[in-house]
Amino acid sequence: MKPSEYARVFAFVVAFLFIFGFVVPTAISLLTQQVEPFQAEGYPVEIDGHVYGSYLLAEAFNSSIFFHPRPSAIGYNLSQSGSYPYSPGNPELTNLTIKYIEEFLEENPGVNVSQIPYAMVSYSASGLDPDIPVQGAYLQIPRVSTNLSLLLSNTSLHMSRREASAYLYGLVNSSVQQNFPLFGTYYVNVVWLNVQIIKLLMDAGIVGPASLSSGRFTS
């Protein structure tokens, strides 16, 4: 091959890398930010002009006034993702599942084991799955509505337990999504549900901006 041919090949490779490694990704990024800025920014959770997380990443939400997400092998650590390296037949996995079932039943009295969706007692692959089955949200409404009603009892936004339950059913039903058309399962985003509760508590004067600690939701 002649030196001039080497030069042409080199120039082609450089141009190819520049166009498809820089120009195209940059153009797509800029276009996405213009057309769908919310998605381009990673679905940020914004409250009163401040970003406190992402609707794509589950938070712990340990308080009984919130809907609880799926179990996490990493403790909902946003700096990493992962799960336990257990095979389906590993006894440790069975023990973990039993533990998660017991915790769910303890947190949600009156629920029968047969009602619990498997996703609610099994950890996700990332440990940060923000979505839960619709049934998993329904089963938590009695607990959440009871605590929400108690917390709002001495505020201008007081609700009876029945009213709180209706409010929560409305939140869940209005946010149902399907992961695949026709044959997919139905789910709700637990972060979105809890953000609506947080906003309600802020309107009632119970929760203020100071309660939302640097990028993490209050527990």
N, C-alpha and C positions, 0 to 999 in steps of 0.2 A: 504494500500500500504506500502511495506517495505521501510526502509530508503534507501536501495541500489537502489530501483526502482525510488525513488524521485531523487536520485543523477543522475541516467541515464537520466531521463526526463530533469533535469536541464542542464546537459551537452549537450543534444541534442538541447535544445532551444538556449543555448549560441552559439553552433557551427552553428546552422541555421542562427541566427542573424549576426554572424561574416561573414559567407560566402556570404549571400545574401544582407547584409546591408553594407558590406565594400569591400570584395574581388571582387565580381561580378561588382558592380558599378565602382570600381577603374580600373579593367581590361578593361571594356567597354570604360571608359574615355580615358585611355592610348591608346587603339587601335584606337579609333576615332581620336585622335590627330595625330596619325601616318598616318592613311589612308586618313582622310579629315580634315587637320589642320585648314583650313579656316572656315569650318562650326563649328568645335569644339570651336573655339574662338569667336563665335557669329557673324560671317560675318562682321568683322571690316572694317570700311572705313579708308584705309591707303593712305596717300598722303605724298610723300617724306620721308617715313620711320616713320611718326607719325600717330597715330590713332586719328581720329576726330569724331568718332561716329560708328554707325552700320547700315548696309543696312536693318536691320529688324525694325528700329525705325525712324519714320518720324521726320524731322526737320521743323522749321517754314518757312524758305526760303521766307521771305517777299518781297525781291527785285523783281522788274518786269522783271529782266533778267533771273529769274529762273522759272521752272515749280512749280506750287503750289500744295501741297498735299490736301487731304481731310480735311474738317473742324475738329477742335479738341476742345472738351469740356474742356480740361485741359491746353490749350495753349501750346501743345507739350512739356509739362514738363516731362523730361526723368526720373525724380525721382518717378513718379507715373503713373497710368493709370486709365482710367474710362470714363464715359459718363454721360449725363444728365439722371435723373431718370424719364423721361417723358414717359407716355404710348402713343401708336399710336394715340389716339383720343384727346390728350391733346392740347388745343389751343396754349400753349407755344411752343410746337413742330412745329406747323404750322407756327407760327411767326418766329421761328428760321430758318425754311426751306426757307421762303420768304426772310429773311435777307441774307442767304447764296446765294440764286439765284441772288439777287440784287448786291451783292458783286462780284459774278462771271461775271455778265454782265458788270459791271463797269470796271472790270480789263481786260475784253476781248471784246472790242467793235466789233460789227458786228455779234456776236453770237446770235442765236435765242434761246429762252427758250426751245423750243422743242428738240434742239440738245444736251442739257446738260444731261449727265448721272446722275441718281439720286444719285449715290455714291459721286459725286462731290459737292453736296449740302446737304449732310447728314453726321453727325459725326459718326466715327467708334466706336465700343464698347470699344476699348482700348484708343482711342484718339491719337494713335501713329502709325496708319496704314501707311506703306510706299508705298503701292500699289494704283494705280489709274487706272480706265478703259482706254483702248487705246484711245477711243474717247475723253476722258477727257484730254489726252495729246495732241491729234491733235488740239483740240479747242484752246489750249494755244500757239501753234506754231507761229501764226501771231504776237502775243505780244512779245514773247521771241525773235523771229528772228529780229523784228524791233529794239529792245533794244540791242541785241547782235551785230547787224550790226553797230549801232551807236557807241557802246563802242569800237569796234575794228577798227573803221574808220581811226584812226591815228596810227595804228600799222602795223607791217610787216605781220600780219595775217588778214588784212582787208578783209571783205566779203561784198558783196552786200546783200540786204535783201533777194533776191531770193537764193543766195548761202547759206546764213545762214538758210533759211527755208529748203533747200535741206539737209543741214548738220543735222538739228534737226529731220527731217523726217527719216533720216538714223539711227540716234540714237534710235528713238522710235521703228522703224520697226525691228531693229536688236536685241531688248531686250524684245520683246513680249513673255509673258508666259501665260499658261492656268492653272487655279487652279484645274480643274478636266478634265481628258481625255474625248474627244468626246463631252460632254455636258457642260463643264465648260466655264466660261467667260474668256475673254482675258484681260490681264492687263500688266502694266509696273511698274517698281520700280522707283518712283520719286526721291529717294535719289541717285540712280545710274545715272539717267539722269543729275541731277544737279552737281554731282561730275565730270562728263565729261565736263560740262560747266566750272566748277572751274578750271579744269586742262588746258582747252583751254585758259582761262584768265591768268593763271600762265605762260603758254608758250608765251603769248603775252606780258608779263611783267606788266600786269594790277593788278594782285593779287599776293601777296607774302605770305610766311608762317605766317608773323605777322598778316595778315588779318584774319586768321583762329584762332579765340580766343578759348583758352583752352577747346577743346572738342566740341565746338559749331561752326557751320558754320556761315560765315558772312551773314548778311541780306542785 
